[in-house]
Amino acid sequence: MANLAVECDGGVHPTSEGCAHDKEGDADLKSQGVSDLRFESRVLAKGLR
């Protein structure tokens, strides 16, 4: 069974603090055997139109 987390990143993620927070979260998920898949919210919103 595969474990997958899907994240929709908003506007705060391009900041250095946002990137650091993402790296911590990614490492935590990976330590639990969970892969993550990230999408930018603006890209997803554009695709829904």
C-alpha positions as CSV (number, residue, x, y, z in Angstrom):
1,M,0.0,0.0,0.0
2,A,1.4,3.4,-1.0
3,N,1.0,6.5,1.2
4,L,0.6,9.8,-0.5
5,A,0.0,13.3,0.7
6,V,-1.2,15.9,-1.8
7,E,-0.5,19.6,-0.9
8,C,-1.8,22.7,-2.6
9,D,0.8,25.5,-1.9
10,G,-0.4,29.0,-1.5
11,G,1.3,32.4,-1.6
12,V,3.5,32.0,1.5
13,H,5.5,29.1,0.2
14,P,8.0,31.0,-2.0
15,T,9.4,32.8,1.1
16,S,12.5,31.5,2.8
17,E,10.4,30.7,5.9
18,G,7.8,28.9,3.8
19,C,10.4,26.9,2.1
20,A,12.0,25.9,5.4
21,H,8.7,24.9,6.8
22,D,7.9,22.8,3.7
23,K,11.3,21.0,4.0
24,E,10.6,20.2,7.7
25,G,7.2,18.9,6.8
26,D,8.5,16.9,3.9
27,A,11.2,15.3,6.1
28,D,8.5,14.4,8.7
29,L,6.3,12.8,6.1
30,K,9.2,10.9,4.5
31,S,10.2,9.5,8.0
32,Q,6.7,8.1,8.2
33,G,6.9,6.5,4.8
34,V,4.6,9.1,3.1
35,S,5.4,10.6,-0.3
36,D,4.2,14.1,-1.0
37,L,3.0,15.7,-4.2
38,R,2.9,19.5,-4.4
39,F,0.9,21.8,-6.6
40,E,0.9,25.6,-6.7
41,S,-2.6,26.8,-5.9
42,R,-2.5,29.3,-8.8
43,V,-1.8,26.4,-11.2
44,L,-4.7,24.4,-9.9
45,A,-7.1,27.3,-10.0
46,K,-6.1,28.1,-13.5
47,G,-6.8,24.4,-14.5
48,L,-10.3,24.6,-13.0
49,R,-11.5,27.4,-15.3
